[in-house]
Amino acid sequence: MAKKEKQYFRSADQLKQDLKELDMTFKTDMELLNELIVKYNNESISTDEKLLVLEEFELLVHQIDNAQYLVDSGGLEFIIRDLNHTDIRISQEAAFVIGSAVQSNPQVQVAAMKAGVMPHLIQKLTLSSDTHIQNRFLYALSTLIRHFPYAQQKMVENGGLHTLTSLVTRSQTAKLKIDLITQLKEQHFCDMIPTLLSLQEHDTCEKILIAMETLFSDCTEAFQLSRDEFRASEEEYSTRAKEEEIEDDSDTYFRDFLGRIRNVLFQIEINGEKFKRTEL
C-alpha cells in the first residue's frame, strides 16, 4: 500500500522539475492581457489567431479589474476599431468582448462611451441582417446602457430606438422575428425602454413612445409593469398641453404628445384586463 501511495504523491521538487520540463509558467491576468494585446496588434496575426485572442479577452474581462486594465492599456480601443472589421466573425467577437467588459462595470462603460463605441454598435445593427451579428451587438448595446442614463440618451440620439424597432419590422420570416424578440427580452430592452422616459427630454420621450407603439405587442408584459411611469408622464404632459392651448392654439406639439402617452396607457389597460381574465 505504501508503494502505491508513493507512486501517486510526488515531492514539491519533483513537481517543479516536471513543470520546468513542460516549460510551464504561471502568469497573472495582467501579464496575460499584455501578451494578448501585443499579439492582437501584430500586423502579421492571422484571422484565426485573432479570433482566439478575442476569445481569451472575453474570458478575462468578466473580472472588473481585468476589464479596467484592458482600458488602461489601450486594448479596448483596438477592439472597438474591429467592430467594423470586414470579417464578420471578428466583428461579432469584438462586440462580445465589449459587452462582457462593460457589464456591471461603470468605469469601463464610461471609457467605452468616451472611445466612441455607440455609433459603431448602432450602425452595425442598422446595416446587418445576420442574426449572429445582431445577437452579439444587442448584447454589447444592452450591457453598455444598463443603469447608465448618459449612454441611454446617446443611444436615442444616435437612432438606436429606431434601429431596434426596424430590426423587428423588417424581419423576413416569423422565426427570425421570434428569435429577435426573444433576444430583445433576454437583453432586457423591453424592460429598459419605458425607463428612458425619465430622461426628461421631449424629443427623446417622443422617440421612446413611437418605439413602444411599434414594440407593444412583443413587450406587453414589461410595459405593463411601467404603468406608473406612464401615468406620471400623462400628468406632466397634460399640464403642458393645457398651457400650450392657452398660449398658442395652433401649436399642438404637447397635445399630440399627450395623445401618444394616452394611447400607450390605453393599450396597457386593455391588455392588463385580458391578462387578468386569462388568469381566471
C-alpha positions in Angstrom: 0.0 0.0 0.0 2.8 2.4 0.9 4.4 1.8 -2.5 1.2 2.6 -4.3 0.8 5.9 -2.4 4.3 6.9 -3.3 3.5 6.5 -6.9 0.6 8.9 -6.6 2.3 11.6 -4.5 5.3 13.5 -5.7 7.5 15.9 -3.8 7.5 19.6 -4.4 10.9 19.4 -6.1 9.6 16.7 -8.4 6.6 18.8 -9.3 8.8 21.8 -10.1 11.1 19.7 -12.2 8.1 18.3 -14.1 6.7 21.8 -14.7 10.1 23.0 -15.9 10.3 20.2 -18.3 6.9 21.1 -19.7 8.1 24.8 -19.9 5.0 25.8 -17.9 4.9 29.2 -16.2 2.1 30.7 -14.1 1.2 34.2 -15.2 -1.0 36.9 -13.7 -4.1 38.1 -15.7 -2.3 41.4 -16.3 0.7 39.6 -17.8 -1.7 37.5 -20.0 -3.6 40.7 -21.1 -0.3 42.4 -22.0 0.8 39.4 -24.1 -2.7 39.2 -25.8 -2.7 43.0 -26.6 0.7 42.8 -28.2 -0.3 39.7 -30.2 -3.6 41.3 -31.2 -1.9 44.4 -32.6 0.7 42.4 -34.6 0.1 43.1 -38.2 1.0 39.6 -39.2 -1.6 38.0 -37.0 -4.0 35.6 -38.9 -7.7 35.8 -38.7 -7.9 32.5 -36.8 -5.3 33.7 -34.3 -7.2 37.0 -33.8 -10.4 35.1 -33.1 -8.6 33.0 -30.4 -7.2 36.2 -28.8 -10.7 37.7 -28.7 -12.0 34.5 -27.0 -9.2 34.9 -24.4 -10.1 38.6 -23.9 -13.7 37.7 -23.4 -12.9 35.1 -20.7 -10.7 37.6 -18.9 -12.7 40.8 -18.9 -15.5 39.4 -16.8 -13.3 40.3 -13.9 -13.8 44.0 -13.2 -10.0 44.7 -12.7 -9.1 42.9 -15.9 -11.6 45.0 -17.9 -10.3 48.2 -16.4 -6.7 47.1 -17.3 -7.8 46.5 -20.9 -9.0 50.1 -20.9 -5.8 51.5 -19.3 -3.5 49.6 -21.7 -5.4 50.9 -24.7 -6.7 47.5 -25.7 -10.4 48.4 -25.6 -9.9 51.0 -28.4 -8.3 48.4 -30.7 -11.3 46.1 -30.1 -13.8 48.9 -30.8 -12.0 49.5 -34.0 -12.7 45.9 -35.1 -16.4 46.3 -34.7 -16.3 47.3 -38.3 -13.9 44.5 -39.4 -14.6 43.1 -42.8 -14.6 39.6 -41.4 -18.0 39.2 -39.6 -16.6 36.6 -37.2 -14.1 39.1 -35.8 -16.7 41.9 -35.8 -19.2 39.8 -33.7 -16.5 38.5 -31.3 -15.3 42.1 -30.8 -18.8 43.0 -29.8 -18.9 40.1 -27.4 -15.7 41.2 -25.7 -17.0 44.8 -25.3 -20.4 43.5 -24.0 -18.6 41.4 -21.3 -16.1 44.2 -20.5 -18.8 46.9 -19.8 -21.2 44.6 -18.0 -21.8 45.8 -14.4 -18.6 47.9 -14.8 -19.4 51.6 -14.7 -15.8 52.8 -15.2 -15.5 50.7 -18.4 -18.9 51.8 -19.6 -17.7 55.4 -19.4 -14.4 54.6 -21.1 -16.2 52.8 -23.9 -18.5 55.8 -24.5 -15.5 58.2 -24.5 -13.9 55.9 -27.1 -16.9 56.4 -29.3 -18.4 52.9 -29.2 -22.1 53.8 -29.5 -22.2 54.9 -33.2 -20.4 51.7 -34.2 -22.9 49.5 -32.4 -25.9 51.3 -33.8 -24.5 51.4 -37.4 -23.8 47.7 -37.4 -27.2 46.8 -36.0 -28.8 49.1 -38.7 -26.9 47.5 -41.6 -26.6 43.9 -40.6 -29.2 41.2 -41.4 -27.1 38.4 -39.9 -28.8 37.1 -36.7 -25.5 36.1 -35.1 -24.1 39.7 -35.6 -27.4 41.1 -34.3 -27.3 39.0 -31.1 -23.7 39.9 -30.3 -24.3 43.6 -30.9 -27.5 43.7 -29.0 -25.7 42.1 -26.1 -23.0 44.8 -26.2 -25.6 47.6 -26.5 -27.7 46.3 -23.7 -24.8 46.0 -21.2 -23.4 49.4 -22.2 -26.6 51.3 -21.5 -27.8 49.4 -18.4 -28.0 51.7 -15.4 -26.2 54.4 -17.4 -28.5 57.3 -18.4 -25.9 59.1 -20.4 -25.4 56.1 -22.7 -29.2 55.7 -22.9 -29.5 59.3 -24.1 -26.8 58.8 -26.6 -28.4 55.6 -27.9 -31.6 57.5 -28.6 -29.7 60.4 -30.2 -27.9 58.0 -32.5 -31.2 56.5 -33.7 -30.9 53.4 -31.5 -34.6 53.1 -30.8 -35.5 53.4 -34.5 -32.9 50.7 -35.2 -34.4 48.4 -32.6 -37.9 48.8 -34.0 -36.7 48.4 -37.6 -35.0 45.1 -36.7 -38.4 43.8 -35.7 -40.5 45.2 -38.5 -38.0 44.2 -41.2 -37.7 40.5 -40.1 -38.4 38.5 -43.2 -39.8 35.4 -41.5 -41.8 34.7 -38.4 -38.9 32.6 -37.0 -36.5 35.5 -37.4 -38.9 37.9 -35.7 -39.4 35.5 -32.8 -35.7 35.0 -32.4 -35.1 38.7 -32.4 -37.9 39.4 -29.9 -36.5 36.7 -27.7 -33.1 38.4 -27.8 -34.6 41.8 -27.0 -36.3 40.3 -24.0 -33.2 38.4 -22.8 -31.1 41.6 -23.1 -33.8 43.5 -21.1 -34.6 46.0 -23.8 -38.3 45.6 -23.2 -37.7 46.4 -19.5 -35.4 49.4 -20.2 -37.3 51.2 -22.9 -40.1 52.6 -20.6 -37.5 53.7 -18.0 -36.0 56.0 -20.7 -39.0 58.3 -20.2 -37.2 59.6 -17.1 -34.6 61.2 -19.4 -36.9 64.3 -19.5 -36.1 65.5 -23.0 -39.3 65.9 -25.1 -37.7 64.7 -28.4 -36.3 61.7 -26.6 -39.6 60.8 -25.0 -41.4 61.1 -28.3 -39.0 58.6 -29.9 -39.5 56.3 -26.9 -43.2 56.4 -27.3 -43.0 55.7 -31.0 -40.8 52.7 -30.3 -43.2 51.5 -27.7 -46.1 51.7 -30.0 -44.2 49.6 -32.5 -43.0 47.0 -30.0 -46.1 46.9 -27.7 -47.4 43.5 -28.8 -44.0 42.0 -28.3 -43.1 43.7 -25.0 -46.6 43.9 -23.4 -45.8 42.3 -20.1 -42.7 44.5 -19.5 -44.6 47.7 -20.5 -47.5 46.8 -18.1 -45.1 46.9 -15.2 -44.3 50.5 -16.1 -47.8 52.0 -16.0 -46.9 54.2 -13.0 -44.2 55.9 -15.1 -46.7 56.4 -17.9 -49.3 57.9 -15.5 -46.7 60.3 -14.2 -45.8 61.3 -17.8 -49.5 61.7 -18.6 -49.9 64.1 -15.6 -46.9 66.1 -16.6 -47.8 66.4 -20.3 -51.5 67.1 -19.5 -50.3 70.2 -17.7 -48.1 71.2 -20.6 -50.8 70.6 -23.1 -53.2 72.9 -21.3 -50.6 75.6 -21.1 -49.9 75.2 -24.8 -53.5 75.5 -25.7 -53.8 78.8 -23.7 -50.6 80.3 -25.1 -50.9 79.2 -28.8 -53.8 77.2 -30.0 -52.1 76.5 -33.4 -49.1 74.7 -31.8 -50.2 71.1 -30.9 -46.9 69.5 -30.0 -47.7 68.7 -26.4 -51.3 67.8 -27.1 -50.1 65.3 -29.8 -47.5 64.0 -27.3 -50.2 63.6 -24.7 -52.2 61.6 -27.2 -49.4 59.2 -27.7 -49.0 58.7 -23.9 -52.7 58.0 -23.5 -52.7 55.6 -26.5 -49.9 53.5 -24.8 -51.7 53.7 -21.4 -54.9 52.6 -23.1 -53.1 49.6 -24.6 -51.6 48.8 -21.2 -55.0 48.8 -19.5 -56.7 46.8 -22.2 -54.0 44.1 -22.2 -54.0 44.2 -18.4 -57.7 43.2 -18.4 -57.1 40.5 -20.9 -54.2 39.1 -18.8 -56.5 39.1 -15.7 -59.2 37.2 -17.5 -56.7 34.7 -18.8 -55.5 34.1 -15.2 -59.1 33.5 -14.0 
